[in-house]
């Protein structure tokens, strides 16, 4: 059971259900709001990050690089709208060029090293209104995603594996245990962990 905001609990619940497919477990996702994705997730930037800025060797860097590839695969499998549209990282003057070199080196050390150095003219060819007087980097692994479609796909995975999300979770009292009737009419009673 998770009380965090979507999509993390849905993804976690889906993975747990897959892992323990034969176990007699119920997944119950508690959302603070009455519908998925209306809390923190509704303010998601909808960016699929490439993992280029995290410190090399850090857990954040490893998880971001691995997670973005898993997310792209999941989106393809579930027809979640997304685009691997890339991103330009731009130096607007010559003094900023060393920062680009540092970003390029860090991205390579993090395993997100598919950045491509561009001249100012090459960057402007991709984005004509760009103010780029020096150089740029192209990050082709950066993307965008429809976060609400992702949350619906994750909820579908949870429900497909027998999980549920109650409509009014504030009526549950996890510190005393809880009771919930699923959409199939089955009564669930468990003690909170």
C-alpha positions, 0 to 999 in steps of 0.5 A: 500500500502506498499513499504517495502521489501517482504515477509512482504508486501505480508503477510500484503496485504494478511491479509488485503484482507482476513479481508476486503473481501467484501470491495472495496479495491485494494492491490498494493505492491510496490517492489523497484526491478523489481521482488519479493525477489531480494532486502533485502529478497534475503539476508534472513537467511531463519531461522525460529526462536524459540523466545528464546533470546528475553526479557521475556514479550516483544512484540518481544518474543510474536510475534516471538513465535506466528509468528513461529507457524503461519509460520509453519502452512502457510508452511504446507497449501501452500506446502512451503518447510521448515523443523523444524530441530531444533538447538543445543546451545552448551557450549564448556567449563564448564564456558559457562554452566551458560549461557545455564541455563540462555537461558533455563530460558529465553526461558521458560519465553518467552513461547518458553520453549521447549528447552531440556538440553543435555549432551555433549555425547547426543549433539555429538550423534546428531552431531558427529563433534560437539565440545561440552565439557560441555552441550548443549540445543536442540531447536526443534522449530527452523527451516529453510524455502525456503524464495523465495518459501514463497514469491511466495506463499504470492504473489499468495495469494495477486493475488488470492484476487485481489491484484497486484504488478506492474513490474516497480514501480519506474514509479509510483509517489505515492506523486501525486497519481498513475495509474496502469493497472492490468494484467487483463487490469483493470485501477487502479487509487488511491491517496496514503495515 
